[in-house]
Amino acid sequence: ITKDPWNYWVFRAGANGNVNADEVYKSSRVGANFAANRVTEELKVGFEAYGSKNRDSYYLEDSTGKQKIVNKNETYEFQHYLIKSINDHWSYGYQVELSRSSFSNNKGRLLFRTGFEYDIFPYKEVNTKFFTLSYIVDVRRNSYFDTTLYDKLKETLYGQSVEANLSFKQKWGTIQFGIDYHNYFHDWKYLNLGVNGEVDIRITGGLSFNFYAYAELSRDQIYLPKEEA
């Protein structure tokens, strides 16, 4: 048996930025992220943080002259999750998330989710394959920069999710597929349905082939600002 010196913890950190400019337009973007995750047969735990700032400026000319337009957006997010195994196939857990996004009219959101998960494969195989089915209930406290379409500056919302995730990790690569559905309890017409899939195949040495696809049906954007709706 090989002992893992990191005790199954995986750490990831990244940063990115770019600047584009011409005579009438300029944009700049910077971002950073950090994640710490640990997956074992008994426990899945993780901490993730992300932040980004975007700035776009451009000039418009009209009868009064040249006018400079500036748009700024910033997004910050922190989340923590923990999933504890009950036996070889069942587990329960929670997720806590704090976020802020000027683009999404999100001045501040506190989200708490909890639920149960069933894995068709035994959890001892979680690092090579899993097929999980989950049911989750959530509560979120939202505050907004601008009044929403439904005349809200703050509100508390309750909802539910059903999720399915399939993953196979082998020496030749990884195949993953997922589907998730969410709706709010106060009105089930406010729903979100997402599907994603990824194939990452190692061809030889450092050469690999990667394909990713994602589709979403979003009918729950009740955070949209009322102004200029």
C-alpha positions in Angstrom: 0.0 0.0 0.0 1.4 3.4 -1.0 1.0 6.1 1.6 -0.2 9.5 0.3 1.9 12.3 1.8 -0.9 14.8 1.2 -3.5 12.5 3.0 -5.7 12.7 -0.1 -5.9 16.5 -0.2 -5.7 18.1 -3.6 -4.9 21.8 -3.9 -5.4 24.0 -7.0 -4.6 27.7 -7.5 -4.8 29.9 -10.5 -4.8 33.4 -11.8 -5.5 35.0 -15.1 -5.8 38.4 -16.7 -5.9 40.1 -20.1 -6.2 43.6 -21.7 -7.6 44.4 -25.1 -7.6 47.9 -26.5 -8.1 49.9 -29.7 -8.9 53.5 -30.6 -12.4 53.5 -29.2 -12.6 50.4 -27.0 -10.7 49.0 -24.0 -11.3 46.0 -21.8 -9.4 44.5 -18.9 -10.1 41.3 -16.8 -8.4 39.8 -13.8 -9.3 36.7 -11.8 -8.0 34.3 -9.3 -9.2 31.0 -7.8 -8.2 28.5 -5.1 -9.5 25.1 -4.1 -8.7 22.5 -1.5 -10.5 19.1 -1.9 -10.3 15.7 -0.2 -12.1 12.6 -1.4 -12.0 9.3 0.5 -14.4 6.4 0.9 -15.8 7.9 4.1 -15.7 11.7 3.4 -15.7 14.3 0.7 -14.8 17.8 1.9 -13.8 20.9 0.0 -13.1 24.6 0.2 -13.2 26.8 -2.9 -12.8 30.6 -3.5 -13.0 32.7 -6.7 -12.8 36.3 -7.6 -12.8 38.4 -10.7 -13.0 42.0 -11.9 -13.9 43.2 -15.4 -13.8 46.7 -16.8 -15.0 47.8 -20.3 -14.9 51.3 -21.7 -15.7 52.7 -25.1 -16.6 55.9 -26.8 -19.9 56.9 -28.5 -20.4 59.9 -30.7 -23.7 61.8 -31.0 -24.8 65.4 -31.7 -23.4 66.5 -28.4 -20.0 65.1 -29.0 -18.0 62.1 -27.9 -19.2 60.3 -24.8 -17.2 57.7 -22.8 -19.1 54.7 -21.4 -17.6 52.6 -18.7 -19.0 49.2 -17.4 -17.6 47.5 -14.4 -18.4 44.1 -13.0 -17.0 42.1 -10.1 -17.7 38.6 -8.8 -16.6 37.0 -5.6 -17.6 33.5 -4.3 -16.6 31.2 -1.4 -18.0 27.8 -0.8 -17.5 24.9 1.5 -19.1 21.4 1.3 -18.9 18.2 3.3 -20.4 14.8 2.3 -20.3 12.0 4.9 -20.8 8.3 4.0 -23.6 6.4 5.8 -22.5 3.1 4.3 -21.0 1.8 1.0 -23.7 3.5 -1.1 -25.6 6.2 0.9 -24.3 9.5 2.2 -25.6 12.9 3.4 -24.0 16.3 3.5 -24.3 20.1 3.2 -22.9 23.0 1.2 -22.5 26.7 2.3 -21.9 29.4 -0.2 -21.3 33.2 0.1 -21.3 35.2 -3.1 -21.5 38.7 -4.6 -21.9 39.6 -8.3 -22.7 43.0 -9.7 -23.4 41.4 -13.2 -26.1 39.2 -11.7 -27.6 42.0 -9.4 -26.3 40.0 -6.5 -25.2 42.4 -3.7 -24.9 39.5 -1.3 -26.2 35.9 -1.1 -26.0 33.3 1.6 -26.9 29.8 0.4 -27.3 26.6 2.5 -28.0 23.2 0.8 -28.4 19.9 2.5 -29.5 16.5 1.2 -28.9 12.8 0.5 -26.8 11.0 -2.1 -26.9 7.4 -3.4 -23.9 6.0 -5.4 -24.6 2.9 -7.5 -20.9 1.9 -7.2 -19.4 1.4 -3.7 -17.8 4.5 -2.3 -14.4 2.8 -2.0 -14.2 3.1 -5.8 -15.0 6.9 -5.8 -11.6 7.9 -7.1 -12.0 5.8 -10.2 -15.7 5.7 -10.9 -19.0 6.9 -9.4 -22.7 7.2 -10.5 -24.5 9.4 -7.9 -28.1 10.4 -7.5 -28.9 13.2 -5.1 -31.9 15.0 -3.6 -31.2 18.4 -2.0 -33.2 21.2 -0.4 -31.9 24.7 -0.1 -32.5 28.1 1.5 -31.0 31.3 0.3 -31.0 34.8 1.6 -30.6 37.3 -1.3 -30.0 41.0 -1.3 -29.9 43.0 -4.6 -28.1 46.1 -5.9 -31.3 47.2 -7.8 -35.0 46.4 -7.3 -35.9 43.2 -9.1 -38.7 42.5 -11.6 -40.8 41.5 -8.7 -40.1 44.6 -6.6 -37.6 42.9 -4.2 -34.5 44.3 -2.7 -34.2 41.4 -0.3 -35.8 38.0 -0.1 -35.5 34.5 1.3 -36.1 31.7 -1.1 -36.6 27.9 -0.6 -36.1 25.3 -3.3 -35.1 21.7 -4.2 -32.7 20.0 -6.5 -32.3 16.6 -8.2 -28.9 15.7 -9.5 -27.2 12.8 -11.3 -23.4 12.6 -12.0 -21.4 9.8 -13.7 -17.6 9.6 -13.9 -15.1 7.1 -15.0 -11.4 7.8 -14.4 -8.9 5.4 -15.9 -5.2 5.5 -17.0 -6.4 6.3 -20.6 -8.5 9.3 -19.5 -11.7 10.5 -17.9 -15.4 10.5 -19.0 -17.9 12.6 -17.0 -21.6 13.3 -17.4 -24.0 15.3 -15.2 -27.6 16.5 -15.1 -29.2 18.8 -12.5 -32.7 20.2 -12.0 -33.8 22.9 -9.5 -37.0 24.8 -8.8 -38.3 27.1 -6.1 -41.1 25.9 -3.8 -43.2 29.1 -3.9 -43.7 28.8 -7.7 -42.5 25.7 -9.6 -42.4 27.5 -12.9 -39.1 29.1 -11.8 -36.9 26.2 -12.7 -33.4 25.5 -14.0 -32.2 22.4 -15.9 -28.6 21.8 -16.9 -26.7 19.1 -18.7 -23.0 18.7 -19.1 -20.5 16.2 -20.5 -16.7 15.9 -20.8 -14.3 13.5 -22.4 -10.6 13.7 -21.7 -8.5 11.0 -23.5 -4.7 10.7 -23.1 -3.3 9.9 -26.5 0.5 9.7 -25.8 2.9 11.4 -23.5 1.7 14.9 -22.8 -0.8 14.9 -25.7 -4.5 14.5 -24.9 -7.9 15.1 -26.5 -10.5 17.0 -24.6 -14.2 17.7 -25.4 -16.7 19.5 -23.2 -20.3 20.4 -23.7 -22.9 22.2 -21.6 -26.6 23.2 -22.1 -29.0 25.0 -19.8 -32.6 25.9 -19.6 -33.0 28.8 -17.2 -36.4 30.1 -16.1 -35.5 31.2 -12.6 -33.8 34.6 -13.2 -35.9 36.4 -10.6 -32.9 38.5 -9.6 -33.0 40.5 -12.9 -33.3 44.3 -12.2 -36.5 46.0 -12.9 -35.0 49.0 -14.7 -35.0 48.7 -18.5 -36.5 45.2 -18.2 
